[in-house]
Amino acid sequence: MEKKVSVKVCLGTTCFVMGSANLQELLDTVPSRYGDKVDVTGVSCLGLCSIDWEYSKAPYVKVDDEIIKEATVEKVLKAIDEKLK
């Protein structure tokens, strides 16, 4: 059985304000592009900006165990493609 790629989009306040709202497009794009190979969920907070608040690179998305800083739809899709190779 193939392993699913897990995508977690941070929807915490900082990430949301810094652009994760735009990443909600992934909820439509990913299922139509990858079918059931990828599981996309929004999470309340990944806690990443609190680690280095001053230099926060929000919004964050976690693709399996890889953290994508300053995430865009393009960056996330590229990471998913890499995982599915």
N, CA, C and O atoms as CSV, one atom per row, in Angstrom:
chain,resi,resn,atom,element,x,y,z
A,1,MET,N,N,0.835,-1.191,0.000
A,1,MET,CA,C,0.000,0.000,0.000
A,1,MET,C,C,0.878,1.253,0.000
A,1,MET,O,O,1.860,1.343,0.737
A,2,GLU,N,N,0.509,2.196,-0.825
A,2,GLU,CA,C,1.286,3.436,-0.906
A,2,GLU,C,C,1.067,4.288,0.340
A,2,GLU,O,O,-0.023,4.344,0.908
A,3,LYS,N,N,2.150,4.944,0.735
A,3,LYS,CA,C,2.058,5.851,1.868
A,3,LYS,C,C,1.460,7.159,1.375
A,3,LYS,O,O,1.804,7.658,0.304
A,4,LYS,N,N,0.555,7.702,2.185
A,4,LYS,CA,C,-0.028,9.000,1.859
A,4,LYS,C,C,0.927,10.102,2.273
A,4,LYS,O,O,1.624,9.985,3.281
A,5,VAL,N,N,0.957,11.166,1.498
A,5,VAL,CA,C,1.711,12.353,1.878
A,5,VAL,C,C,0.786,13.209,2.738
A,5,VAL,O,O,-0.351,13.483,2.354
A,6,SER,N,N,1.276,13.627,3.894
A,6,SER,CA,C,0.487,14.437,4.803
A,6,SER,C,C,0.864,15.910,4.644
A,6,SER,O,O,2.035,16.276,4.746
A,7,VAL,N,N,-0.139,16.745,4.394
A,7,VAL,CA,C,0.098,18.186,4.266
A,7,VAL,C,C,-0.714,18.887,5.345
A,7,VAL,O,O,-1.937,18.757,5.402
A,8,LYS,N,N,-0.016,19.634,6.203
A,8,LYS,CA,C,-0.687,20.370,7.264
A,8,LYS,C,C,-0.461,21.864,7.051
A,8,LYS,O,O,0.671,22.346,7.092
A,9,VAL,N,N,-1.547,22.582,6.824
A,9,VAL,CA,C,-1.484,24.028,6.606
A,9,VAL,C,C,-1.779,24.719,7.937
A,9,VAL,O,O,-2.834,24.502,8.534
A,10,CYS,N,N,-0.847,25.546,8.394
A,10,CYS,CA,C,-1.060,26.249,9.656
A,10,CYS,C,C,-2.065,27.375,9.444
A,10,CYS,O,O,-1.896,28.217,8.562
A,11,LEU,N,N,-3.106,27.377,10.260
A,11,LEU,CA,C,-4.131,28.415,10.179
A,11,LEU,C,C,-4.134,29.274,11.435
A,11,LEU,O,O,-5.110,29.970,11.717
A,12,GLY,N,N,-3.029,29.225,12.196
A,12,GLY,CA,C,-2.895,30.083,13.377
A,12,GLY,C,C,-2.920,31.542,12.948
A,12,GLY,O,O,-2.743,31.853,11.770
A,13,THR,N,N,-3.140,32.428,13.898
A,13,THR,CA,C,-3.307,33.848,13.584
A,13,THR,C,C,-2.175,34.420,12.744
A,13,THR,O,O,-2.431,35.052,11.720
A,14,THR,N,N,-0.930,34.211,13.157
A,14,THR,CA,C,0.196,34.791,12.425
A,14,THR,C,C,0.246,34.253,10.998
A,14,THR,O,O,0.354,35.027,10.047
A,15,CYS,N,N,0.168,32.946,10.846
A,15,CYS,CA,C,0.229,32.351,9.509
A,15,CYS,C,C,-0.956,32.816,8.664
A,15,CYS,O,O,-0.806,33.099,7.475
A,16,PHE,N,N,-2.130,32.891,9.283
A,16,PHE,CA,C,-3.323,33.296,8.544
A,16,PHE,C,C,-3.144,34.719,8.015
A,16,PHE,O,O,-3.417,34.995,6.846
A,17,VAL,N,N,-2.684,35.619,8.887
A,17,VAL,CA,C,-2.474,37.013,8.499
A,17,VAL,C,C,-1.369,37.125,7.450
A,17,VAL,O,O,-1.436,37.973,6.560
A,18,MET,N,N,-0.351,36.265,7.555
A,18,MET,CA,C,0.787,36.320,6.638
A,18,MET,C,C,0.533,35.570,5.329
A,18,MET,O,O,1.426,35.470,4.487
A,19,GLY,N,N,-0.676,35.045,5.158
A,19,GLY,CA,C,-1.006,34.487,3.853
A,19,GLY,C,C,-1.512,33.064,3.785
A,19,GLY,O,O,-1.778,32.569,2.690
A,20,SER,N,N,-1.658,32.379,4.922
A,20,SER,CA,C,-2.127,30.991,4.803
A,20,SER,C,C,-3.571,30.943,4.321
A,20,SER,O,O,-4.027,29.902,3.849
A,21,ALA,N,N,-4.294,32.050,4.430
A,21,ALA,CA,C,-5.656,32.085,3.890
A,21,ALA,C,C,-5.618,31.736,2.402
A,21,ALA,O,O,-6.508,31.054,1.895
A,22,ASN,N,N,-4.583,32.208,1.706
A,22,ASN,CA,C,-4.434,31.917,0.275
A,22,ASN,C,C,-4.159,30.444,0.032
A,22,ASN,O,O,-4.438,29.930,-1.051
A,23,LEU,N,N,-3.616,29.761,1.026
A,23,LEU,CA,C,-3.257,28.349,0.863
A,23,LEU,C,C,-4.480,27.441,0.918
A,23,LEU,O,O,-4.378,26.250,0.624
A,24,GLN,N,N,-5.623,27.982,1.285
A,24,GLN,CA,C,-6.830,27.161,1.319
A,24,GLN,C,C,-7.168,26.640,-0.082
A,24,GLN,O,O,-7.912,25.672,-0.236
A,25,GLU,N,N,-6.611,27.298,-1.090
A,25,GLU,CA,C,-6.750,26.829,-2.468
A,25,GLU,C,C,-6.243,25.382,-2.594
A,25,GLU,O,O,-6.703,24.630,-3.453
A,26,LEU,N,N,-5.300,25.007,-1.735
A,26,LEU,CA,C,-4.754,23.645,-1.763
A,26,LEU,C,C,-5.835,22.605,-1.492
A,26,LEU,O,O,-5.755,21.483,-1.991
A,27,LEU,N,N,-6.841,22.969,-0.707
A,27,LEU,CA,C,-7.905,22.023,-0.376
A,27,LEU,C,C,-8.665,21.598,-1.632
A,27,LEU,O,O,-9.225,20.503,-1.687
A,28,ASP,N,N,-8.680,22.479,-2.646
A,28,ASP,CA,C,-9.324,22.132,-3.918
A,28,ASP,C,C,-8.324,21.532,-4.900
A,28,ASP,O,O,-8.613,20.545,-5.576
A,29,THR,N,N,-7.144,22.143,-4.968
A,29,THR,CA,C,-6.136,21.758,-5.959
A,29,THR,C,C,-5.596,20.354,-5.727
A,29,THR,O,O,-5.505,19.555,-6.659
A,30,VAL,N,N,-5.238,20.056,-4.478
A,30,VAL,CA,C,-4.555,18.791,-4.177
A,30,VAL,C,C,-5.402,17.560,-4.502
A,30,VAL,O,O,-4.913,16.665,-5.191
A,31,PRO,N,N,-6.663,17.477,-4.032
A,31,PRO,CA,C,-7.449,16.272,-4.361
A,31,PRO,C,C,-7.630,16.073,-5.866
A,31,PRO,O,O,-7.591,14.937,-6.340
A,32,SER,N,N,-7.827,17.153,-6.627
A,32,SER,CA,C,-8.037,16.980,-8.067
A,32,SER,C,C,-6.738,16.597,-8.768
A,32,SER,O,O,-6.760,15.926,-9.800
A,33,ARG,N,N,-5.605,17.024,-8.207
A,33,ARG,CA,C,-4.318,16.743,-8.844
A,33,ARG,C,C,-3.715,15.396,-8.417
A,33,ARG,O,O,-3.114,14.696,-9.231
A,34,TYR,N,N,-3.877,15.043,-7.148
A,34,TYR,CA,C,-3.205,13.841,-6.615
A,34,TYR,C,C,-4.158,12.746,-6.148
A,34,TYR,O,O,-3.708,11.676,-5.741
A,35,GLY,N,N,-5.450,12.989,-6.199
A,35,GLY,CA,C,-6.393,11.989,-5.724
A,35,GLY,C,C,-6.195,11.721,-4.250
A,35,GLY,O,O,-6.019,12.650,-3.462
A,36,ASP,N,N,-6.224,10.446,-3.869
A,36,ASP,CA,C,-6.129,10.115,-2.441
A,36,ASP,C,C,-4.692,9.838,-1.987
A,36,ASP,O,O,-4.485,9.271,-0.914
A,37,LYS,N,N,-3.695,10.233,-2.796
A,37,LYS,CA,C,-2.296,10.026,-2.408
A,37,LYS,C,C,-1.833,11.068,-1.387
A,37,LYS,O,O,-0.814,10.895,-0.719
A,38,VAL,N,N,-2.608,12.156,-1.283
A,38,VAL,CA,C,-2.207,13.259,-0.422
A,38,VAL,C,C,-3.372,13.646,0.484
A,38,VAL,O,O,-4.514,13.749,0.037
A,39,ASP,N,N,-3.070,13.855,1.752
A,39,ASP,CA,C,-4.070,14.235,2.741
A,39,ASP,C,C,-3.770,15.663,3.203
A,39,ASP,O,O,-2.733,15.906,3.821
A,40,VAL,N,N,-4.662,16.605,2.913
A,40,VAL,CA,C,-4.455,18.008,3.285
A,40,VAL,C,C,-5.384,18.369,4.435
A,40,VAL,O,O,-6.589,18.127,4.374
A,41,THR,N,N,-4.812,18.947,5.478
A,41,THR,CA,C,-5.632,19.411,6.586
A,41,THR,C,C,-5.139,20.776,7.050
A,41,THR,O,O,-3.960,21.107,6.927
A,42,GLY,N,N,-6.061,21.548,7.579
A,42,GLY,CA,C,-5.699,22.806,8.225
A,42,GLY,C,C,-5.535,22.520,9.703
A,42,GLY,O,O,-6.359,21.822,10.294
A,43,VAL,N,N,-4.483,23.049,10.308
A,43,VAL,CA,C,-4.281,22.847,11.734
A,43,VAL,C,C,-4.286,24.206,12.427
A,43,VAL,O,O,-3.906,25.217,11.837
A,44,SER,N,N,-4.719,24.217,13.682
A,44,SER,CA,C,-4.885,25.492,14.374
A,44,SER,C,C,-3.560,26.220,14.563
A,44,SER,O,O,-3.521,27.449,14.510
A,45,CYS,N,N,-2.473,25.479,14.782
A,45,CYS,CA,C,-1.161,26.116,14.909
A,45,CYS,C,C,-0.072,25.050,14.913
A,45,CYS,O,O,-0.181,24.036,15.603
A,46,LEU,N,N,0.978,25.293,14.134
A,46,LEU,CA,C,2.126,24.378,14.136
A,46,LEU,C,C,3.159,24.824,15.172
A,46,LEU,O,O,4.118,24.099,15.435
A,47,GLY,N,N,2.973,26.009,15.762
A,47,GLY,CA,C,3.874,26.502,16.803
A,47,GLY,C,C,5.243,26.911,16.305
A,47,GLY,O,O,6.175,27.042,17.100
A,48,LEU,N,N,5.384,27.116,15.004
A,48,LEU,CA,C,6.711,27.372,14.460
A,48,LEU,C,C,7.146,28.825,14.578
A,48,LEU,O,O,8.330,29.090,14.784
A,49,CYS,N,N,6.217,29.777,14.452
A,49,CYS,CA,C,6.634,31.175,14.509
A,49,CYS,C,C,7.068,31.562,15.912
A,49,CYS,O,O,7.837,32.508,16.080
A,50,SER,N,N,6.590,30.848,16.918
A,50,SER,CA,C,6.966,31.182,18.290
A,50,SER,C,C,8.413,30.804,18.593
A,50,SER,O,O,9.007,31.317,19.541
A,51,ILE,N,N,8.977,29.906,17.786
A,51,ILE,CA,C,10.363,29.488,17.984
A,51,ILE,C,C,11.299,30.641,17.662
A,51,ILE,O,O,12.294,30.852,18.356
A,52,ASP,N,N,10.984,31.382,16.621
A,52,ASP,CA,C,11.853,32.459,16.181
A,52,ASP,C,C,10.977,33.616,15.713
A,52,ASP,O,O,10.965,33.970,14.534
A,53,TRP,N,N,10.251,34.190,16.652
A,53,TRP,CA,C,9.235,35.187,16.334
A,53,TRP,C,C,9.798,36.349,15.523
A,53,TRP,O,O,9.180,36.780,14.549
A,54,GLU,N,N,10.945,36.852,15.907
A,54,GLU,CA,C,11.496,38.044,15.267
A,54,GLU,C,C,11.725,37.834,13.775
A,54,GLU,O,O,11.580,38.762,12.979
A,55,TYR,N,N,12.079,36.627,13.410
A,55,TYR,CA,C,12.381,36.321,12.007
A,55,TYR,C,C,11.365,35.344,11.435
A,55,TYR,O,O,11.697,34.501,10.601
A,56,SER,N,N,10.145,35.465,11.884
A,56,SER,CA,C,9.107,34.534,11.455
A,56,SER,C,C,9.010,34.478,9.936
A,56,SER,O,O,9.027,35.504,9.255
A,57,LYS,N,N,8.910,33.270,9.428
A,57,LYS,CA,C,8.800,33.036,7.989
A,57,LYS,C,C,7.407,32.500,7.662
A,57,LYS,O,O,7.244,31.668,6.770
A,58,ALA,N,N,6.421,32.981,8.387
A,58,ALA,CA,C,5.044,32.545,8.151
A,58,ALA,C,C,4.614,32.960,6.736
A,58,ALA,O,O,5.155,33.924,6.193
A,59,PRO,N,N,3.665,32.260,6.141
A,59,PRO,CA,C,2.972,31.097,6.690
A,59,PRO,C,C,3.778,29.805,6.525
A,59,PRO,O,O,4.612,29.667,5.631
A,60,TYR,N,N,3.491,28.878,7.419
A,60,TYR,CA,C,4.178,27.583,7.415
A,60,TYR,C,C,3.230,26.475,6.954
A,60,TYR,O,O,2.031,26.492,7.233
A,61,VAL,N,N,3.810,25.519,6.242
A,61,VAL,CA,C,3.095,24.300,5.869
A,61,VAL,C,C,4.050,23.149,6.127
A,61,VAL,O,O,5.245,23.248,5.852
A,62,LYS,N,N,3.518,22.064,6.655
A,62,LYS,CA,C,4.339,20.881,6.904
A,62,LYS,C,C,3.925,19.806,5.901
A,62,LYS,O,O,2.762,19.405,5.858
A,63,VAL,N,N,4.885,19.341,5.093
A,63,VAL,CA,C,4.634,18.269,4.127
A,63,VAL,C,C,5.418,17.068,4.646
A,63,VAL,O,O,6.648,17.040,4.590
A,64,ASP,N,N,4.682,16.075,5.152
A,64,ASP,CA,C,5.284,14.983,5.926
A,64,ASP,C,C,6.118,15.624,7.034
A,64,ASP,O,O,5.558,16.307,7.891
A,65,ASP,N,N,7.443,15.427,7.043
A,65,ASP,CA,C,8.240,16.016,8.124
A,65,ASP,C,C,9.025,17.239,7.661
A,65,ASP,O,O,9.856,17.766,8.402
A,66,GLU,N,N,8.761,17.688,6.436
A,66,GLU,CA,C,9.457,18.851,5.891
A,66,GLU,C,C,8.646,20.117,6.152
A,66,GLU,O,O,7.456,20.185,5.845
A,67,ILE,N,N,9.318,21.120,6.726
A,67,ILE,CA,C,8.650,22.383,7.003
A,67,ILE,C,C,8.926,23.354,5.867
A,67,ILE,O,O,10.077,23.590,5.502
A,68,ILE,N,N,7.862,23.909,5.317
A,68,ILE,CA,C,7.995,24.895,4.252
A,68,ILE,C,C,7.722,26.263,4.849
A,68,ILE,O,O,6.638,26.531,5.366
A,69,LYS,N,N,8.732,27.125,4.766
A,69,LYS,CA,C,8.605,28.482,5.284
A,69,LYS,C,C,8.113,29.388,4.172
A,69,LYS,O,O,8.327,29.108,2.993
A,70,GLU,N,N,7.443,30.492,4.555
A,70,GLU,CA,C,6.903,31.439,3.571
A,70,GLU,C,C,6.202,30.668,2.464
A,70,GLU,O,O,6.431,30.898,1.276
A,71,ALA,N,N,5.348,29.753,2.883
A,71,ALA,CA,C,4.703,28.816,1.966
A,71,ALA,C,C,3.810,29.511,0.948
A,71,ALA,O,O,3.100,30.472,1.248
A,72,THR,N,N,3.879,28.984,-0.263
A,72,THR,CA,C,2.967,29.378,-1.337
A,72,THR,C,C,2.382,28.093,-1.897
A,72,THR,O,O,2.892,27.003,-1.636
A,73,VAL,N,N,1.317,28.224,-2.661
A,73,VAL,CA,C,0.719,27.040,-3.285
A,73,VAL,C,C,1.769,26.342,-4.142
A,73,VAL,O,O,1.867,25.115,-4.126
A,74,GLU,N,N,2.553,27.117,-4.889
A,74,GLU,CA,C,3.572,26.538,-5.774
A,74,GLU,C,C,4.615,25.756,-4.982
A,74,GLU,O,O,4.976,24.643,-5.366
A,75,LYS,N,N,5.106,26.333,-3.872
A,75,LYS,CA,C,6.125,25.650,-3.059
A,75,LYS,C,C,5.583,24.341,-2.491
A,75,LYS,O,O,6.286,23.331,-2.453
A,76,VAL,N,N,4.329,24.369,-2.053
A,76,VAL,CA,C,3.732,23.168,-1.456
A,76,VAL,C,C,3.547,22.086,-2.519
A,76,VAL,O,O,3.848,20.918,-2.271
A,77,LEU,N,N,3.058,22.460,-3.688
A,77,LEU,CA,C,2.862,21.467,-4.760
A,77,LEU,C,C,4.210,20.870,-5.184
A,77,LEU,O,O,4.303,19.676,-5.471
A,78,LYS,N,N,5.241,21.701,-5.221
A,78,LYS,CA,C,6.581,21.206,-5.581
A,78,LYS,C,C,7.062,20.180,-4.542
A,78,LYS,O,O,7.624,19.144,-4.900
A,79,ALA,N,N,6.838,20.477,-3.263
A,79,ALA,CA,C,7.247,19.551,-2.202
A,79,ALA,C,C,6.483,18.243,-2.296
A,79,ALA,O,O,7.058,17.175,-2.088
A,80,ILE,N,N,5.181,18.313,-2.609
A,80,ILE,CA,C,4.385,17.096,-2.763
A,80,ILE,C,C,4.909,16.274,-3.936
A,80,ILE,O,O,5.034,15.054,-3.836
A,81,ASP,N,N,5.216,16.946,-5.049
A,81,ASP,CA,C,5.758,16.233,-6.211
A,81,ASP,C,C,7.047,15.505,-5.842
A,81,ASP,O,O,7.251,14.362,-6.249
A,82,GLU,N,N,7.918,16.160,-5.073
A,82,GLU,CA,C,9.181,15.540,-4.637
A,82,GLU,C,C,8.901,14.289,-3.805
A,82,GLU,O,O,9.552,13.261,-3.990
A,83,LYS,N,N,7.931,14.375,-2.889
A,83,LYS,CA,C,7.627,13.239,-2.015
A,83,LYS,C,C,7.037,12.058,-2.789
A,83,LYS,O,O,7.212,10.903,-2.402
A,84,LEU,N,N,6.347,12.358,-3.870
A,84,LEU,CA,C,5.669,11.295,-4.632
A,84,LEU,C,C,6.559,10.673,-5.711
A,84,LEU,O,O,6.150,9.720,-6.374
A,85,LYS,N,N,7.767,11.203,-5.892
A,85,LYS,CA,C,8.677,10.658,-6.915
A,85,LYS,C,C,9.046,9.229,-6.605
A,85,LYS,O,O,9.801,8.609,-7.353
